[in-house]
Amino acid sequence: MSAIDFSDPSTIAALADALTAAGVDGLEISRPDGNLRIVVSKAGGAQISLTGNAQPAPATSVAVVKAAMAGHFYPLHPSDSNGTERLPRTVSSQDVIGFIRVGSVLLPIPAGRSGLLARRSVDPETLVGFGDPLFEIEPLS
């Protein structure tokens, strides 16, 4: 199982949204490299503080596309007759950049954001778990 990156702004935002939706007042996570504290107030939304070495990544950092479920990873559709994966390449947020296969079902992996699909982190046909990093997408300047 992959460790959760509590310095990732999108992870922090998702946690804050989940806490707000669940009506929870707050959450504090302590780790050796720092602390994350989210306090939710109905009037002001969520207040987030990070201490220690765990600092949020810059907004222009590389985005990591992670597996949405466990299964075998394929960077191309198995019926793709060309069979050539082109990296790096420009992708839009709706582009399908790979697949997870579970039995006979193929789950498409959307890029989720526009940018330069720079690197694949997993070899084809590798068994991956939920949250495993699959690709890196760099922002376009």
PLY file of the C-alpha trace (Angstrom):
ply
format ascii 1.0
element vertex 141
property float x
property float y
property float z
element edge 140
property int vertex1
property int vertex2
end_header
0.00 0.00 0.00
1.28 3.46 -0.88
1.84 6.07 1.79
-0.40 9.14 1.62
1.48 12.33 0.73
0.18 14.82 3.29
2.25 17.59 1.70
0.29 17.29 -1.58
-2.13 20.25 -1.87
-4.76 18.13 -3.67
-4.65 15.53 -0.86
-5.04 18.25 1.77
-7.94 19.81 -0.16
-9.66 16.42 -0.49
-9.25 15.81 3.26
-10.65 19.25 4.08
-13.64 18.68 1.76
-14.31 15.24 3.25
-14.16 16.61 6.81
-16.51 19.47 5.91
-18.98 17.09 4.22
-18.91 14.72 7.19
-19.49 17.51 9.70
-16.20 16.83 11.48
-14.64 19.73 13.40
-11.04 18.93 12.60
-8.18 16.55 12.15
-4.56 16.51 13.26
-1.97 14.14 11.81
1.47 13.94 13.44
4.41 12.36 11.65
8.15 12.44 12.27
8.62 14.98 9.45
5.87 17.35 10.60
2.24 17.90 11.53
-0.88 18.60 9.48
-3.83 20.24 11.22
-7.19 20.96 9.57
-9.84 22.83 11.55
-13.30 23.14 9.98
-15.65 25.98 10.87
-19.08 26.41 9.31
-18.56 30.13 8.72
-14.96 30.17 7.53
-14.45 26.80 5.86
-11.30 24.85 6.60
-8.14 26.33 8.09
-5.01 24.34 7.31
-1.63 24.50 9.00
1.50 22.51 8.26
4.51 22.45 10.57
7.88 20.77 10.29
9.52 19.69 7.06
6.24 18.70 5.36
5.50 21.73 3.23
3.01 21.91 0.37
4.45 21.36 -3.08
4.49 24.39 -5.36
1.45 24.80 -7.61
3.63 24.15 -10.68
4.97 20.80 -9.43
4.70 17.51 -11.25
1.30 15.82 -10.88
1.26 12.10 -10.13
-1.52 10.00 -11.64
-2.33 7.13 -9.28
-4.17 3.83 -9.72
-7.88 4.12 -8.89
-8.05 0.40 -8.07
-5.92 -2.73 -7.89
-5.31 -4.66 -11.10
-2.84 -5.16 -13.93
-1.53 -1.96 -15.52
-1.48 -1.38 -19.28
-0.16 1.88 -20.80
-1.99 1.09 -24.07
-5.27 -0.62 -24.90
-4.53 -4.34 -25.37
-6.07 -4.25 -28.86
-3.84 -1.34 -29.96
-2.28 -2.68 -33.16
0.41 0.04 -33.26
1.73 -0.93 -29.83
3.96 2.15 -29.53
3.78 4.31 -26.43
4.98 7.87 -27.03
6.56 9.66 -24.08
6.81 12.52 -23.48
3.58 13.80 -25.07
1.03 16.52 -24.43
-2.25 15.37 -22.89
-5.53 17.03 -21.94
-7.40 16.34 -18.72
-9.85 13.99 -20.49
-7.24 11.92 -22.37
-7.03 8.23 -21.47
-3.38 7.57 -20.70
-3.57 3.92 -19.64
-5.74 1.11 -18.32
-6.16 -1.11 -15.26
-7.33 -4.63 -16.07
-9.28 -6.71 -13.57
-10.26 -10.00 -15.21
-11.92 -9.07 -18.48
-12.75 -5.50 -17.40
-10.58 -2.56 -18.49
-10.76 0.61 -16.40
-9.49 3.65 -18.33
-7.06 5.95 -16.54
-7.80 9.61 -17.37
-4.95 12.13 -17.23
-7.04 14.32 -14.89
-5.10 17.44 -15.87
-3.52 18.93 -18.94
0.23 18.94 -19.32
3.20 16.96 -20.56
2.92 13.22 -19.86
6.58 12.88 -18.99
7.14 9.55 -17.28
5.55 6.16 -16.67
6.33 4.75 -13.21
5.19 1.15 -13.75
6.08 -1.52 -16.31
3.26 -2.87 -18.53
1.23 -5.79 -17.11
2.49 -5.09 -13.56
0.05 -5.79 -10.73
-0.62 -2.43 -9.05
-2.51 -1.52 -5.89
-4.93 1.28 -5.15
-3.04 4.59 -5.04
0.16 3.32 -6.64
1.80 6.03 -8.81
1.47 5.28 -12.53
2.44 8.44 -14.44
3.89 11.91 -13.95
2.39 14.91 -15.72
4.46 18.10 -15.85
2.74 21.47 -16.22
3.17 23.25 -19.56
4.84 26.62 -19.34
0 1
1 2
2 3
3 4
4 5
5 6
6 7
7 8
8 9
9 10
10 11
11 12
12 13
13 14
14 15
15 16
16 17
17 18
18 19
19 20
20 21
21 22
22 23
23 24
24 25
25 26
26 27
27 28
28 29
29 30
30 31
31 32
32 33
33 34
34 35
35 36
36 37
37 38
38 39
39 40
40 41
41 42
42 43
43 44
44 45
45 46
46 47
47 48
48 49
49 50
50 51
51 52
52 53
53 54
54 55
55 56
56 57
57 58
58 59
59 60
60 61
61 62
62 63
63 64
64 65
65 66
66 67
67 68
68 69
69 70
70 71
71 72
72 73
73 74
74 75
75 76
76 77
77 78
78 79
79 80
80 81
81 82
82 83
83 84
84 85
85 86
86 87
87 88
88 89
89 90
90 91
91 92
92 93
93 94
94 95
95 96
96 97
97 98
98 99
99 100
100 101
101 102
102 103
103 104
104 105
105 106
106 107
107 108
108 109
109 110
110 111
111 112
112 113
113 114
114 115
115 116
116 117
117 118
118 119
119 120
120 121
121 122
122 123
123 124
124 125
125 126
126 127
127 128
128 129
129 130
130 131
131 132
132 133
133 134
134 135
135 136
136 137
137 138
138 139
139 140
